[in-house]
C-alpha cells in the first residue's frame, strides 16, 4: 500500500502494474510478437491502438514531462496522435532507472540501478553507472576487472526480440555509441545509428527500420532538452529556450523520422522524467552538520570519504553507520525541517514504491535513508572538487512535475 505521506504532499507514486514506464518494453513486445516479455500497459489505455504492428519505433525524449507535452499539444506531430495520455515514471525519476528498464525490460526493483550515483557492493565504492565511472567530478573509469556485464542485467530486450524473429536498430548521440554501458544494454541489436545531428540521425534511423524485415523495432534517444533544463531550469521555458528546443525536436521527429516510416509502423514518444527548479545558492548541504556527517557509513572511498552522496539533490540516499539509521533520520529531520521529507528506504520498499518484488540487485545497493525535498528545494552533499550542486533544474523525486510523463502514439503513413 502506498504510504499516506506521499499523497499528503500531493506527490505521485509510480503506478507499478498499471500505467507506468516500466510496462513499455512488454507493450512493445506484445505489439510485435503477441508475446509479452513483461506485463504490458493496461488494455483500456491502449484501446485507440491496434493490437499488432509490423514495426514499432520508440523515441525516448529525455525530460519531456506531461506538462511540457501539453504546452505543445497544437504541434502538427502531436495533433495527429492516435493516443496522447499520461503515465508515471518509476522512482527514482532518473535516466539511470529508465534507460536500464527500456533496454532490458526489467523494472527498477529487479535491475537495481536506481540513481545517477549509487553504491556498488562489489567495489565498496560510489559509482556512476551510465558513464561507467566512479562517482563525482574528476573521477576515473571503473577498473577493467569490473566489466559492464557485472553491473547490468545479463539479458537485453533486443536479445529477447531476436529469439522471436524481431530485428532491431538503436539510435542516439554519437558520444554514447561506444560506451561500456551501451555495449551492455544494446547487446543483440542488429544495427546502431550514431547521431551526428538530430535530423540526419532520425532520417537514417527511419531508413534502417524501413529496410529491416518485419517485425522490427527501433529505439531513438534524444537528450538535449534534459541537458538544457539542467542548466537553465524548467521555469520560463519560452524565455530560456526550452520550448524552442522542444519544438525543434518535434519538428525533426515529424519531418525526418515519421515521414520516412512505412505504413503499418507505430511511432511512440515518451520520457523518463520531468524536471523541477532548484537553486544552487539555496541548496542544503547535509555534511555541514557534524551530527549528520558522523552518522554516515564509510566504505572503501579514498581518503575515508563517506558513502555519500547517493542519488541526486532531489532524492538523496544515505548509508547509515550500522545500527544508526534512526539516529540519522532524526538528525536529518532536524536539519531540513519542512523543506524535505526524511524516510527510511524500508518504508518505500514496503509501500511498493520500487515495485512488488524488489530483488537483491536493488536491496544490496539501496541506502538506508532517503531525503525527498519539497518542490523547488535541493538537498545534497558537498565535497569540494568532487560533489557540488550547480544545477538550476533537477529530477529524481516524487512531485508531479518529475513523475508525470506523456505517452504519445502516432500511426505512420
C-alpha positions as CSV (number, residue, x, y, z in Angstrom):
1,X,0.0,0.0,0.0
2,X,1.4,3.4,-1.0
3,X,2.4,5.4,2.1
4,X,-0.1,8.1,3.1
5,X,2.5,10.8,3.4
6,X,3.1,10.6,-0.4
7,X,-0.5,11.6,-1.1
8,X,-0.5,14.2,1.7
9,X,2.4,16.0,-0.1
10,X,0.5,15.9,-3.4
11,X,3.2,13.7,-4.8
12,X,2.8,10.8,-7.3
13,X,3.7,7.2,-6.6
14,X,4.8,5.1,-9.6
15,X,1.9,3.1,-11.0
16,X,3.7,-0.3,-11.0
17,X,1.5,-2.9,-12.6
18,X,-0.5,-0.2,-14.4
19,X,0.2,3.0,-16.4
20,X,3.9,3.1,-15.8
21,X,7.0,3.4,-17.9
22,X,8.1,0.0,-16.7
23,X,5.4,-1.5,-18.8
24,X,6.6,-0.1,-22.1
25,X,9.0,-3.0,-23.1
26,X,6.3,-5.5,-22.5
27,X,3.9,-3.4,-24.5
28,X,6.2,-3.2,-27.5
29,X,6.9,-6.9,-27.4
30,X,3.2,-7.7,-27.3
31,X,2.6,-5.4,-30.3
32,X,5.3,-7.1,-32.3
33,X,5.0,-10.8,-31.5
34,X,1.9,-11.2,-29.4
35,X,4.0,-12.4,-26.6
36,X,4.8,-10.3,-23.5
37,X,8.3,-10.0,-22.2
38,X,6.8,-8.3,-19.2
39,X,3.3,-7.2,-18.2
40,X,2.2,-4.6,-20.8
41,X,0.2,-1.4,-20.3
42,X,-3.5,-1.8,-19.4
43,X,-5.6,-2.8,-22.4
44,X,-8.0,0.1,-21.7
45,X,-5.2,2.6,-22.0
46,X,-4.1,1.2,-25.4
47,X,-7.7,0.9,-26.8
48,X,-7.1,3.6,-29.5
49,X,-4.3,1.5,-31.0
50,X,-4.1,-1.8,-32.9
51,X,-3.1,-5.0,-31.2
52,X,-0.3,-5.7,-33.7
53,X,2.2,-3.6,-35.7
54,X,4.8,-4.6,-38.3
55,X,7.2,-2.0,-36.9
56,X,7.4,-0.1,-33.6
57,X,9.6,3.0,-33.2
58,X,10.2,4.3,-29.7
59,X,11.5,7.8,-29.2
60,X,12.9,8.3,-25.6
61,X,12.6,12.0,-25.2
62,X,14.6,12.7,-22.1
63,X,12.9,15.2,-19.6
64,X,9.7,15.8,-21.5
65,X,7.1,15.7,-18.8
66,X,3.3,15.7,-19.2
67,X,3.1,19.5,-18.6
68,X,5.7,20.2,-21.4
69,X,3.9,17.9,-23.8
70,X,0.6,19.6,-23.1
71,X,2.1,23.1,-23.9
72,X,3.0,21.7,-27.3
73,X,-0.3,19.9,-28.0
74,X,-1.0,22.0,-31.0
75,X,2.2,21.0,-32.8
76,X,1.2,19.1,-36.0
77,X,3.0,16.0,-34.8
78,X,1.1,15.7,-31.6
79,X,-2.2,16.9,-33.2
80,X,-2.3,13.8,-35.3
81,X,-1.6,11.4,-32.4
82,X,-3.9,8.4,-32.0
83,X,-3.1,8.3,-28.3
84,X,-1.9,11.1,-26.1
85,X,-2.2,10.3,-22.4
86,X,-0.3,10.3,-19.1
87,X,1.7,7.6,-17.4
88,X,4.1,7.7,-14.5
89,X,7.8,7.4,-14.2
90,X,9.4,4.8,-11.9
91,X,11.0,6.0,-8.7
92,X,13.6,7.5,-8.6
93,X,12.6,9.6,-11.6
94,X,16.0,9.3,-13.2
95,X,17.6,8.4,-16.5
96,X,19.6,5.6,-15.0
97,X,16.5,3.8,-13.9
98,X,14.6,4.2,-17.1
99,X,17.4,3.6,-19.6
100,X,18.2,0.3,-17.9
101,X,14.5,-0.7,-18.0
102,X,13.8,0.2,-21.6
103,X,16.8,-1.9,-22.8
104,X,16.3,-4.9,-20.6
105,X,12.6,-5.0,-19.9
106,X,13.2,-5.1,-16.1
107,X,11.7,-2.6,-13.6
108,X,14.0,-0.8,-11.2
109,X,13.2,-3.3,-8.4
110,X,14.7,-6.1,-10.5
111,X,17.6,-4.4,-12.3
112,X,18.7,-2.5,-9.2
113,X,20.3,0.6,-10.8
114,X,18.3,3.3,-9.2
115,X,20.2,6.6,-9.5
116,X,23.0,8.5,-11.2
117,X,25.3,7.8,-8.3
118,X,24.9,4.5,-6.4
119,X,26.8,2.3,-4.0
120,X,28.3,-0.8,-5.7
121,X,29.0,-3.5,-3.1
122,X,31.4,-5.4,-5.4
123,X,33.7,-2.4,-5.3
124,X,32.6,-1.0,-1.9
125,X,32.7,2.4,-3.7
126,X,30.3,5.0,-5.1
127,X,29.9,4.8,-8.9
128,X,28.0,6.4,-11.7
129,X,26.5,3.5,-13.7
130,X,25.7,5.3,-17.0
131,X,29.1,6.9,-17.7
132,X,30.7,3.9,-16.0
133,X,32.9,5.9,-13.8
134,X,33.5,6.4,-10.1
135,X,31.0,9.0,-8.6
136,X,31.7,12.7,-8.7
137,X,33.6,15.2,-10.7
138,X,37.1,14.3,-12.0
139,X,36.8,10.6,-11.1
140,X,38.2,8.0,-13.4
141,X,36.6,5.0,-15.1
142,X,35.7,1.8,-13.3
143,X,38.5,-0.8,-13.2
144,X,38.9,-3.1,-16.1
145,X,38.3,-6.1,-13.8
146,X,34.8,-4.8,-13.2
147,X,33.1,-5.1,-16.6
148,X,29.7,-3.7,-17.6
149,X,28.4,-7.2,-17.6
150,X,28.9,-7.3,-13.8
151,X,26.7,-4.2,-13.3
152,X,23.9,-4.5,-15.9
153,X,21.4,-7.4,-16.2
154,X,22.6,-10.4,-18.2
155,X,19.9,-10.2,-20.9
156,X,18.5,-7.4,-23.1
157,X,15.3,-6.7,-24.8
158,X,17.0,-7.0,-28.2
159,X,18.2,-10.5,-27.5
160,X,14.7,-11.5,-26.4
161,X,13.2,-10.0,-29.6
162,X,15.8,-11.6,-31.8
163,X,15.0,-15.0,-30.4
164,X,11.4,-14.4,-31.7
165,X,12.4,-13.1,-35.2
166,X,12.3,-9.4,-34.5
167,X,15.0,-7.3,-35.9
168,X,16.1,-4.1,-34.1
169,X,18.0,-0.8,-34.5
170,X,19.2,1.7,-31.9
171,X,20.0,5.4,-32.5
172,X,21.3,8.2,-30.3
173,X,24.0,10.8,-29.8
174,X,27.4,9.8,-31.3
175,X,29.2,10.2,-28.0
176,X,27.2,7.4,-26.3
177,X,27.6,4.8,-29.1
178,X,30.8,3.2,-27.9
179,X,30.5,3.4,-24.1
180,X,30.7,0.2,-21.9
181,X,27.1,0.9,-20.9
182,X,25.8,1.0,-24.5
183,X,27.7,-2.2,-25.2
184,X,26.0,-4.0,-22.3
185,X,22.4,-2.6,-22.9
186,X,22.4,-2.7,-26.7
187,X,23.6,-6.3,-27.0
188,X,21.6,-8.2,-29.6
189,X,20.5,-5.2,-31.7
190,X,21.1,-5.6,-35.5
191,X,22.1,-2.1,-36.2
192,X,23.3,1.1,-34.5
193,X,22.9,4.6,-35.8
194,X,25.1,7.3,-34.2
195,X,23.6,10.7,-34.5
196,X,25.9,13.5,-35.6
197,X,22.9,15.8,-35.8
198,X,19.3,15.1,-34.8
199,X,17.6,15.5,-38.2
200,X,20.1,13.4,-40.1
201,X,20.2,10.7,-37.4
202,X,16.4,10.4,-37.3
203,X,16.2,10.2,-41.1
204,X,18.9,7.5,-41.1
205,X,17.1,5.6,-38.4
206,X,13.8,5.7,-40.4
207,X,15.6,4.3,-43.5
208,X,17.2,1.5,-41.5
209,X,14.0,0.3,-39.9
210,X,12.2,0.6,-43.2
211,X,14.8,-1.8,-44.7
212,X,14.8,-4.3,-41.9
213,X,12.5,-7.2,-42.3
214,X,9.3,-7.0,-40.3
215,X,8.6,-7.4,-37.5
216,X,11.1,-4.7,-36.4
217,X,11.8,-2.4,-33.5
218,X,13.7,0.9,-33.4
219,X,14.8,3.0,-30.4
220,X,15.9,6.6,-30.5
221,X,17.3,8.6,-27.6
222,X,17.2,12.4,-27.5
223,X,18.8,14.2,-24.6
224,X,19.1,17.9,-25.5
225,X,16.1,19.1,-23.5
226,X,17.3,17.4,-20.4
227,X,20.8,18.9,-20.8
228,X,19.3,22.4,-21.4
229,X,16.9,22.3,-18.4
230,X,19.7,21.1,-16.0
231,X,21.5,24.4,-16.9
232,X,18.5,26.9,-17.1
233,X,15.8,25.1,-15.1
234,X,12.2,24.4,-16.2
235,X,10.8,27.8,-15.3
236,X,10.0,30.4,-18.0
237,X,10.5,27.9,-20.8
238,X,9.7,30.4,-23.5
239,X,12.4,32.8,-22.3
240,X,15.1,30.2,-21.6
241,X,14.8,28.4,-25.0
242,X,13.4,25.2,-23.6
243,X,10.2,25.5,-25.6
244,X,12.1,26.4,-28.8
245,X,14.2,23.2,-28.3
246,X,11.1,21.0,-27.7
247,X,9.6,22.5,-30.9
248,X,12.8,21.8,-32.9
249,X,12.8,18.2,-31.8
250,X,9.1,17.7,-32.5
251,X,9.7,19.2,-36.0
252,X,12.6,16.8,-36.6
253,X,10.6,13.8,-35.4
254,X,7.7,14.7,-37.8
255,X,9.7,15.6,-40.9
256,X,12.8,13.3,-40.6
257,X,11.5,10.3,-38.8
258,X,7.7,9.9,-39.1
259,X,7.8,11.0,-42.8
260,X,10.2,8.2,-43.6
261,X,8.4,5.3,-41.9
262,X,6.3,2.9,-43.9
263,X,2.6,2.3,-43.3
264,X,2.0,-0.2,-40.6
265,X,4.5,1.4,-38.2
266,X,3.6,2.8,-34.8
267,X,5.7,5.7,-33.5
268,X,5.7,6.1,-29.7
269,X,7.1,9.0,-27.8
270,X,7.6,9.0,-24.0
271,X,10.1,10.1,-21.4
272,X,11.8,9.1,-18.3
273,X,11.0,12.0,-16.0
274,X,10.3,15.7,-15.9
275,X,12.1,18.4,-14.0
276,X,11.8,20.7,-11.0
277,X,13.5,24.0,-10.4
278,X,16.3,24.0,-7.9
279,X,18.8,26.7,-6.8
280,X,22.5,26.2,-6.2
281,X,22.7,29.1,-3.6
282,X,19.8,27.7,-1.5
283,X,20.9,24.1,-1.6
284,X,21.1,22.4,1.8
285,X,24.4,20.6,2.2
286,X,23.9,17.8,4.8
287,X,27.6,17.4,5.7
288,X,27.7,20.9,7.0
289,X,26.0,19.3,10.1
290,X,28.6,17.4,12.1
291,X,25.8,15.3,13.6
292,X,24.8,14.1,10.1
293,X,28.3,13.6,8.8
294,X,29.4,11.3,11.6
295,X,26.3,9.0,11.2
296,X,27.1,8.2,7.5
297,X,28.9,4.9,6.8
298,X,32.4,4.7,5.3
299,X,33.3,2.2,2.7
300,X,36.5,2.0,0.6
301,X,36.3,5.5,-0.7
302,X,39.6,7.3,-1.0
303,X,40.5,9.5,1.9
304,X,38.0,7.8,4.2
305,X,35.2,9.7,2.3
306,X,31.7,8.8,3.4
307,X,29.4,6.7,1.2
308,X,27.6,9.9,0.1
309,X,26.0,11.2,-1.9
310,X,23.9,8.5,-3.5
311,X,21.2,9.8,-5.7
312,X,20.7,13.5,-6.5
313,X,19.7,16.7,-4.8
314,X,16.1,15.7,-5.4
315,X,16.3,12.2,-3.8
316,X,19.4,11.9,-1.6
317,X,20.1,8.5,-0.2
318,X,22.4,7.9,2.7
319,X,24.0,4.8,4.1
320,X,23.9,4.9,7.9
321,X,26.5,3.7,10.3
322,X,25.4,0.1,11.4
323,X,22.5,0.4,13.8
324,X,22.3,4.2,13.5
325,X,19.5,4.6,10.9
326,X,17.0,6.0,13.3
327,X,19.7,8.4,14.7
328,X,20.4,9.6,11.1
329,X,16.7,10.1,10.4
330,X,16.4,12.2,13.5
331,X,19.5,14.3,12.7
332,X,18.4,14.8,9.1
333,X,14.8,15.8,10.0
334,X,16.1,18.4,12.5
335,X,18.4,19.8,9.7
336,X,15.9,20.0,6.8
337,X,12.8,20.8,8.7
338,X,9.8,21.4,6.5
339,X,11.9,21.7,3.3
340,X,12.1,17.9,2.8
341,X,10.7,14.6,3.9
342,X,13.1,12.1,5.6
343,X,12.2,8.4,5.5
344,X,13.8,5.0,5.8
345,X,14.0,3.2,2.5
346,X,12.4,0.2,4.2
347,X,9.2,2.3,4.1
348,X,9.5,2.8,0.4
349,X,10.2,-0.9,-0.2
350,X,7.2,-1.9,2.0
351,X,5.0,0.6,0.2
352,X,5.7,-0.8,-3.2
353,X,7.5,2.3,-4.5
354,X,10.2,0.1,-6.1
355,X,7.6,-2.4,-7.4
356,X,6.1,-5.5,-6.0
357,X,9.1,-7.8,-5.5
358,X,12.4,-5.9,-5.4
359,X,15.4,-8.3,-5.7
360,X,18.8,-8.4,-4.2
361,X,20.1,-6.5,-7.2
362,X,18.4,-3.5,-5.7
363,X,18.4,-4.1,-2.0
364,X,22.1,-4.8,-1.7
365,X,22.8,-1.4,-3.3
366,X,20.0,0.6,-1.7
367,X,20.9,3.0,1.1
368,X,19.1,3.1,4.5
369,X,17.6,6.6,4.5
370,X,16.2,8.9,1.8
371,X,15.7,12.7,1.8
372,X,12.9,13.8,-0.5
373,X,12.9,17.6,-0.9
374,X,9.7,19.6,-1.5
375,X,9.1,21.1,-4.9
376,X,11.9,23.6,-5.7
377,X,14.2,22.5,-2.9
378,X,17.6,20.8,-3.2
379,X,19.4,18.8,-0.5
380,X,22.9,17.5,-1.3
381,X,26.4,16.7,-0.1
382,X,29.4,19.0,-0.7
383,X,32.9,17.8,-1.3
384,X,35.0,20.5,-3.0
385,X,36.2,19.4,-6.4
386,X,34.0,16.3,-6.4
387,X,30.4,16.9,-5.3
388,X,28.6,20.3,-5.6
389,X,25.1,21.3,-6.6
390,X,25.4,23.6,-9.6
391,X,22.2,22.9,-11.5
392,X,19.0,25.0,-11.9
393,X,16.8,22.1,-12.9
394,X,16.9,18.5,-11.5
395,X,14.8,15.4,-11.0
396,X,14.6,12.2,-9.1
397,X,11.8,13.0,-6.7
398,X,8.1,12.2,-6.4
399,X,6.5,15.5,-7.4
400,X,4.0,15.5,-10.3
401,X,6.5,17.7,-12.3
402,X,9.1,14.9,-12.1
403,X,6.8,11.8,-12.2
404,X,4.1,12.5,-14.7
405,X,5.2,11.8,-18.3
406,X,3.4,11.6,-21.6
407,X,2.6,8.6,-23.7
408,X,2.1,9.6,-27.3
409,X,1.4,7.2,-30.2
410,X,1.2,8.1,-33.9
411,X,0.4,6.0,-36.9
412,X,2.8,6.3,-39.8
413,X,1.5,6.5,-43.4
